[in-house]
Amino acid sequence: MEPDFYTLQGFMTHVKGVIYVLMAGGLVGIPLFWKFLAGRDEKKRTY
């Protein structure tokens, strides 16, 4: 069930919490995705 927001402060606090969770997910997900992409590259030969 959706939470009822009775005040602007309650709404802003909820939105702020959701944004923090999304930012934390991005900070963890972006490096993992980059590692996945870079891991597929062929190893360059060094002579």
BAFI-3210 file (N, C-alpha, C; in Angstrom, 3 decimals, decimal comma, padded with zeros to 6 digits):
// residues 47
n [1|2|3|4|5|6|7|8|9|10|11|12|13|14|15|16|17|18|19|20|21|22|23|24|25|26|27|28|29|30|31|32|33|34|35|36|37|38|39|40|41|42|43|44|45|46|47]
n.u [000,843|000,527|002,336|000,832|001,212|001,185|002,319|004,533|007,118|007,227|006,896|009,199|011,224|010,817|011,319|013,975|015,200|014,711|016,202|018,793|019,101|019,005|021,286|023,323|023,059|023,789|026,456|027,584|026,809|027,742|030,680|030,846|029,554|031,296|033,590|032,663|032,350|035,002|036,320|035,783|037,382|040,047|043,194|046,056|049,008|052,261|055,409]
n.v [-001,173|002,226|004,873|007,493|010,884|013,602|016,015|018,443|018,171|015,473|014,213|015,153|014,053|011,329|011,179|011,989|009,858|007,780|008,686|008,594|005,808|005,047|006,414|005,114|002,551|003,095|003,886|001,488|-000,197|000,917|000,729|-002,107|-002,826|-001,598|-003,099|-005,558|-004,937|-004,244|-006,599|-008,228|-007,444|-008,206|-009,472|-007,476|-008,005|-007,953|-007,343]
n.w [000,000|-000,748|000,834|002,779|002,316|004,318|004,726|003,256|004,160|004,979|002,491|001,115|002,699|002,255|-000,538|-000,560|000,786|-001,043|-003,224|-002,142|-001,893|-004,605|-005,561|-004,118|-005,158|-007,802|-007,445|-006,712|-008,801|-011,282|-011,336|-011,267|-013,640|-015,448|-015,007|-015,922|-018,667|-019,380|-018,855|-020,967|-023,003|-025,275|-024,254|-024,530|-026,347|-025,073|-026,150]
ca.u [000,000|001,296|002,278|000,121|002,020|000,318|003,031|005,623|008,325|007,161|007,137|010,600|012,042|010,675|012,019|015,403|015,624|014,709|017,341|020,010|019,185|019,361|022,680|024,178|023,006|024,588|027,878|028,015|026,522|028,533|031,984|030,675|029,246|032,515|034,468|032,097|032,679|036,452|036,757|035,558|038,411|041,151|044,437|047,023|050,305|053,426|056,579]
ca.v [000,000|003,465|005,705|008,761|012,042|014,660|017,288|018,562|017,648|014,017|013,846|015,431|013,081|010,067|011,315|012,040|008,489|007,008|009,152|008,039|004,390|004,991|006,837|004,042|001,497|003,530|003,866|000,086|-000,824|001,430|000,058|-003,516|-002,881|-001,250|-004,268|-006,542|-004,545|-004,273|-007,979|-008,881|-007,022|-009,137|-009,041|-006,972|-008,637|-007,112|-008,033]
ca.w [000,000|-000,857|002,045|002,653|002,690|004,801|004,729|002,292|004,791|004,895|001,105|000,781|003,408|001,536|-001,817|-000,248|001,089|-002,290|-004,029|-001,538|-002,254|-006,024|-005,715|-003,607|-006,169|-008,945|-007,085|-006,697|-010,087|-012,400|-011,419|-011,605|-015,073|-016,158|-014,905|-016,837|-020,035|-019,585|-018,773|-022,252|-023,952|-025,465|-023,625|-025,508|-026,239|-024,802|-026,677]
c.u [000,893|001,204|001,513|001,028|001,069|000,994|004,094|006,904|008,352|007,456|008,605|011,533|011,988|011,459|013,526|015,941|015,696|015,902|018,645|020,181|019,581|020,811|023,631|024,199|023,826|026,076|028,420|027,890|027,402|029,920|031,882|030,370|030,488|033,498|033,980|032,453|034,175|036,980|036,594|036,607|039,489|042,396|045,423|048,368|051,364|054,659|057,815]
c.v [001,243|004,264|007,005|009,875|013,170|016,023|017,266|017,979|016,117|013,518|014,023|014,442|011,726|010,099|011,309|010,648|007,627|007,401|008,616|006,562|004,240|005,388|005,751|002,877|001,839|003,481|002,447|-000,511|-000,369|000,805|-001,425|-003,684|-002,566|-002,430|-005,379|-006,216|-004,672|-005,697|-008,729|-008,487|-008,090|-008,579|-008,619|-007,662|-007,600|-007,899|-007,633]
c.w [000,000|000,447|001,772|003,141|003,081|004,790|003,650|002,875|004,745|003,487|000,740|001,476|002,709|000,222|-001,593|000,052|-000,157|-003,155|-003,461|-001,888|-003,721|-006,261|-005,229|-004,595|-007,395|-008,651|-007,020|-008,094|-011,232|-012,448|-011,767|-013,095|-015,897|-016,143|-015,826|-018,284|-020,312|-019,537|-020,082|-023,272|-024,066|-024,791|-024,711|-025,273|-025,935|-025,221|-025,941]
res [m|e|p|d|f|y|t|l|q|g|f|m|t|h|v|k|g|v|i|y|v|l|m|a|g|g|l|v|g|i|p|l|f|w|k|f|l|a|g|r|d|e|k|k|r|t|y]
***
